[in-house]
Amino acid sequence: MTKVCQMTPDKKVKILATLGPAIRDAAHIRHLVEAGVNLFRLNFSHGEHADHAQRYQWVREVERELNQPIGILMDLQGPKLRVGRFAEGKVQLVNGQSLLLDDGRLRLKVIAKQAEATASDAISCAIRHISSILPVAALANYTESGASSLRTSRERPKAPILSLTPSLTTARRLIVAWASTRWLTNTCARSRKSPAPPWKSPQAQGLAKRGETVVITAGEPFGQPGSIKSLRIETLHRADDSQRNKEP
């Protein structure tokens, strides 16, 4: 039986490891994952593309063996800008102003962008306040794109975030999110029906136990990306409590 390697539930900060020539096979990568590494960096400023491709395949091999999403960060070599200091100290840039670099060979334009608040932002902010007032054991979030989990992570809630998603790509991307634990589940398939209780997943059982409080968020209608409008506060009872499986 294959051992499933799971991230420590209360681990909020993630571990990033750069893969280099010292890594010669998948066994080395598996050892790092089991030691706590969450995602790997491939530095394209050094080495051959063929070597990076081989290490990429090793990471995906370990991912399949451990049945755990593993993130890969590809650090691409970009332009290197060597800049100094302004002759008269700091300069306050304003919207629409141009900034010349490298003796005018590079022109940057200042653009002021103001994001509009959404219902999802309000719910994410409310989650942080709830977790600071109530003894919340975990925050369970059903997500397809991962956007709602990222919003919640940005608020830095006290409780760990359990992101339930049907997308392996989304699970990999959420690895970098603060305090986020990912879990792949088929219950998040596009549907207008309410999802199955999150504490039924093995990872949720490790985050909260009977008698503890969880906060659950999901979209309405369920399965529609970017539609998080539902927030529920639940106290966990028996895992086989039939009342929790009934739709309202």
Legacy VTK file of the C-alpha trace (Angstrom):
# vtk DataFile Version 3.0
C-alpha trace
ASCII
DATASET POLYDATA
POINTS 248 float
0.000 0.000 0.000
1.430 3.381 -0.985
2.046 5.749 1.877
0.321 9.115 1.453
2.659 11.901 2.538
0.639 14.783 3.997
1.702 18.278 4.945
1.651 19.101 8.649
-1.829 20.632 9.161
-0.665 23.591 11.276
2.251 24.476 8.983
1.484 27.968 7.659
4.781 28.956 6.010
5.841 26.777 3.070
9.282 25.375 2.268
10.796 26.019 -1.178
13.839 24.022 -2.313
15.973 24.717 -5.397
16.878 21.629 -7.425
20.443 21.511 -8.738
23.089 19.014 -9.901
23.216 17.390 -6.438
19.759 15.882 -7.102
20.418 12.791 -9.221
17.173 10.803 -9.035
13.547 10.776 -7.849
14.566 9.204 -4.530
16.377 12.404 -3.538
13.242 14.439 -4.283
11.011 12.044 -2.372
13.285 12.341 0.656
12.964 16.157 0.529
9.150 16.016 0.259
8.897 13.613 3.182
11.155 15.982 5.149
8.664 18.815 4.595
9.451 20.527 1.277
6.263 21.867 -0.382
7.484 23.043 -3.783
10.622 23.005 -5.915
12.382 25.747 -7.848
14.089 25.197 -11.196
16.629 27.956 -11.821
16.861 28.500 -15.579
19.714 30.992 -15.153
21.953 27.936 -14.786
22.056 24.428 -16.224
20.701 22.853 -19.395
17.022 22.652 -20.289
17.303 18.880 -20.622
18.501 18.625 -16.997
15.613 20.775 -15.782
13.176 18.642 -17.787
14.515 15.491 -16.108
14.134 17.010 -12.620
10.609 18.121 -13.531
9.714 14.546 -14.448
11.189 13.266 -11.172
9.009 15.687 -9.180
5.891 14.546 -11.024
6.888 10.909 -10.456
7.130 11.511 -6.705
3.821 13.374 -6.807
2.122 10.281 -8.245
3.844 7.942 -5.784
2.839 9.973 -2.714
-0.585 10.976 -4.028
0.168 14.561 -3.008
0.213 17.680 -5.226
3.720 19.164 -5.437
4.410 22.652 -6.759
7.115 23.560 -9.264
8.397 27.127 -9.619
10.224 27.821 -12.889
12.557 30.775 -12.338
13.121 32.153 -15.840
16.076 34.385 -16.618
14.873 37.872 -17.459
16.518 41.229 -18.186
18.936 42.402 -15.512
18.522 46.096 -14.751
21.364 47.761 -12.866
20.051 50.990 -11.399
21.514 53.480 -8.970
20.024 56.234 -6.823
18.216 59.389 -7.854
20.515 62.396 -7.674
18.144 64.323 -5.397
16.845 61.428 -3.297
13.471 59.678 -3.430
10.942 60.570 -6.117
7.161 60.254 -5.750
5.717 58.801 -8.948
2.184 59.704 -10.046
-0.316 58.063 -12.378
0.549 58.552 -16.043
4.122 59.646 -15.406
6.960 58.073 -17.430
10.138 56.689 -15.871
13.229 56.386 -18.066
15.846 53.704 -17.335
19.199 52.823 -18.926
19.820 56.302 -20.379
16.322 56.450 -21.815
16.489 53.159 -23.673
13.739 51.747 -21.442
10.557 53.688 -20.674
8.130 52.619 -17.934
4.713 54.201 -17.471
3.159 54.492 -14.028
-0.362 53.051 -13.898
-2.544 53.374 -10.831
-4.908 50.459 -10.491
-7.657 50.360 -7.907
-9.321 47.027 -7.313
-13.030 46.939 -6.570
-14.181 45.071 -3.488
-16.412 42.041 -4.086
-18.676 39.831 -1.997
-15.862 37.259 -1.961
-13.494 39.861 -0.474
-16.046 40.686 2.220
-16.505 37.017 3.115
-12.732 36.477 3.270
-12.413 39.438 5.637
-15.293 38.092 7.736
-13.564 34.707 7.988
-10.521 36.330 9.583
-12.685 38.094 12.178
-14.665 34.934 12.918
-11.508 32.880 13.450
-10.193 35.521 15.869
-13.410 35.500 17.927
-14.401 31.829 17.858
-12.114 28.830 18.517
-12.188 27.749 14.864
-10.204 24.549 14.180
-10.200 24.806 10.370
-11.520 26.803 7.413
-12.926 24.509 4.699
-13.239 26.149 1.301
-14.650 24.540 -1.834
-12.825 26.083 -4.788
-12.338 25.333 -8.462
-10.016 28.130 -9.545
-8.323 28.638 -6.166
-9.102 32.381 -6.107
-11.259 32.227 -2.975
-8.601 30.298 -1.052
-6.004 32.886 -2.056
-8.268 35.673 -0.795
-8.715 33.887 2.519
-4.970 33.226 2.797
-4.265 36.922 2.189
-6.259 37.771 5.338
-3.915 35.610 7.471
-6.586 33.827 9.565
-5.505 31.987 12.696
-6.995 28.657 11.584
-5.530 26.488 8.770
-7.268 26.609 5.385
-8.477 23.351 3.839
-8.928 23.961 0.103
-11.134 21.287 -1.487
-10.776 21.258 -5.263
-11.291 18.835 -8.170
-8.398 20.407 -10.106
-4.853 19.094 -9.748
-3.562 22.315 -11.357
-5.356 24.410 -8.749
-4.068 22.193 -5.931
-0.496 22.700 -7.153
-0.895 26.488 -7.375
-2.351 26.723 -3.870
0.796 25.149 -2.433
2.403 28.605 -2.236
-0.574 30.084 -0.343
-0.023 30.826 3.342
-1.668 28.307 5.697
-3.385 26.457 2.838
-3.687 22.668 2.854
-4.943 21.221 -0.449
-7.104 18.183 -0.956
-8.324 16.818 -4.279
-11.940 15.734 -4.194
-14.579 14.687 -6.704
-17.301 16.349 -4.628
-16.331 19.689 -6.150
-17.486 18.768 -9.631
-19.720 21.396 -11.218
-23.141 20.966 -9.678
-25.922 23.053 -8.224
-26.254 20.675 -5.289
-24.636 21.288 -1.930
-21.200 19.628 -1.520
-20.503 16.703 0.749
-19.394 17.648 4.301
-15.679 18.586 4.229
-14.850 16.649 7.394
-15.405 13.419 5.474
-12.053 13.884 3.685
-9.043 12.273 5.425
-7.134 15.537 5.628
-10.066 17.379 7.195
-10.198 14.723 9.913
-6.623 15.631 10.775
-7.454 19.319 11.080
-10.556 19.149 13.272
-12.129 16.612 15.592
-15.485 16.009 17.195
-16.808 19.012 19.137
-14.635 21.554 17.329
-15.817 24.387 15.075
-15.182 24.728 11.335
-16.058 27.534 8.928
-17.221 26.393 5.486
-17.334 28.585 2.371
-18.560 27.754 -1.133
-19.985 29.388 -4.237
-23.650 29.828 -5.090
-24.582 28.144 -7.317
-22.092 25.532 -6.186
-19.289 24.851 -8.663
-19.355 28.261 -10.355
-15.894 29.888 -10.172
-15.719 33.340 -8.601
-19.125 33.056 -6.943
-18.234 32.538 -3.261
-21.267 33.832 -1.366
-21.960 31.138 1.208
-20.463 30.992 4.709
-21.468 28.436 7.333
-20.240 27.831 10.885
-20.518 24.188 11.962
-19.680 22.204 15.084
-18.419 18.743 14.222
-20.400 15.835 15.628
-20.192 12.173 14.640
-18.687 11.533 11.196
-21.716 9.373 10.365
-24.301 11.956 11.479
-26.988 11.427 8.874
-28.517 14.833 9.533
-25.495 16.491 7.970
-26.073 14.774 4.658
-29.585 16.153 4.248
-30.128 19.079 1.958
-31.996 22.057 3.408
LINES 1 249
248 0 1 2 3 4 5 6 7 8 9 10 11 12 13 14 15 16 17 18 19 20 21 22 23 24 25 26 27 28 29 30 31 32 33 34 35 36 37 38 39 40 41 42 43 44 45 46 47 48 49 50 51 52 53 54 55 56 57 58 59 60 61 62 63 64 65 66 67 68 69 70 71 72 73 74 75 76 77 78 79 80 81 82 83 84 85 86 87 88 89 90 91 92 93 94 95 96 97 98 99 100 101 102 103 104 105 106 107 108 109 110 111 112 113 114 115 116 117 118 119 120 121 122 123 124 125 126 127 128 129 130 131 132 133 134 135 136 137 138 139 140 141 142 143 144 145 146 147 148 149 150 151 152 153 154 155 156 157 158 159 160 161 162 163 164 165 166 167 168 169 170 171 172 173 174 175 176 177 178 179 180 181 182 183 184 185 186 187 188 189 190 191 192 193 194 195 196 197 198 199 200 201 202 203 204 205 206 207 208 209 210 211 212 213 214 215 216 217 218 219 220 221 222 223 224 225 226 227 228 229 230 231 232 233 234 235 236 237 238 239 240 241 242 243 244 245 246 247
